[in-house]
Amino acid sequence: MTALLALRLLALGSLMGSLACGDSEQPAPDEAALGPRPYFSFFVTSQKGLTSLPAGRFSPAPDPVDGFGGNLGGLEGADEICTMLAQSSNPGDKKIWRAFLSTSGLISGVAVDAIERIGDGPWFDFRGFKLADDVPGLMPLEDREGRPRGAAPQLAAMFTGENGEEMRVGPGIDNHDTLTGSFRDGRLFEDGEGGLIATCGDWTSTDLRGMPGNPMATGGQVPVGHSWPRSNREGRHWISEHTVNGCERGGRTDGGTAAPRDDFRVGGAGGYGGFYCFALGARPPRPGELPQL
């Protein structure tokens, strides 16, 4: 090998090493594929957002007042709803979004646990606050605590919607019930019907009614988590706090521990049929790219 060739190879190796270490100003391909706010990877579907959407390829058009109920167009429709809301709040967003919902497979043909479909993390809200670095970080330290162990305190105390808005919009508002179809471990809820009622027919039905629960919101068949905790002592689990009675559209946000026995709406105990959305492959925010809070 000539000295000139050796120098050229050395220079080429130095250049490749520099690129591998990130010295180039060109974004990595997977970085470019994330679009604006590469960290934005978690939100709760807001009531305003849900009721304002058009029909999608898989998702039906919502009722402009009562929303979707339990018919989201299956998992494909629910994922599409997440994507539409993310792109509305973050124009140019290119991430793959997944709804945190389990399915029984009785209608869709595929049983899925919510916790298995959202990737490995990390996840951050629109403002850049961390929800968790990984799946273990999503799990509360204990069931009574109920909030993701890896979350920034601000986000653990109050989840946010697709625009970064706090979910509780004012005092006296009880809107925290969030559909998951899941036990506290993020896996399919056993409702005595193979998960059919718990998942509103794999998220295709507004007609299914479950067994009405009792005044303590147990005994029903459609599980909901809380996007914000009822208090420091109870009502805190974000994945599965209690049950509601059915899959009909609508709800109420004026409080109450449980849905009345004749109320089969997805939001009958303090909600509107919202659900959680997670993006795959996001990265932590970098200094200078967070919005002014």
Number of C-alpha atoms within 10 A of each C-alpha: 5 6 8 9 10 11 11 11 12 12 12 12 12 12 14 13 12 12 14 11 9 11 11 12 7 10 10 12 8 11 14 12 16 21 17 17 23 24 26 30 29 32 29 28 25 23 18 12 21 25 17 16 19 15 14 13 10 16 22 19 18 19 16 13 15 20 25 28 27 30 27 26 23 24 23 16 21 26 23 23 28 29 21 20 24 28 17 15 15 17 13 14 19 17 22 18 25 25 28 26 30 28 30 26 16 15 16 15 10 10 15 18 21 22 20 14 17 21 17 17 22 25 30 27 24 25 20 24 24 24 27 22 18 14 17 14 17 24 23 21 14 11 15 14 18 26 28 24 19 20 21 15 14 13 21 23 19 18 25 26 27 27 19 19 17 19 22 18 10 8 7 10 15 22 27 30 32 27 32 31 35 28 21 21 16 21 19 25 27 18 20 10 13 15 24 24 29 37 34 31 23 29 29 24 22 20 17 19 22 22 16 23 21 17 13 13 22 17 17 24 29 34 31 31 27 26 32 26 23 15 9 10 10 12 20 24 25 29 33 26 23 24 29 34 33 32 31 25 24 20 24 19 18 13 16 15 16 22 28 18 16 11 19 26 28 35 30 31 29 24 26 31 32 27 24 26 25 28 30 19 21 24 18 18 17 11 6 7 12 14 9 6 6
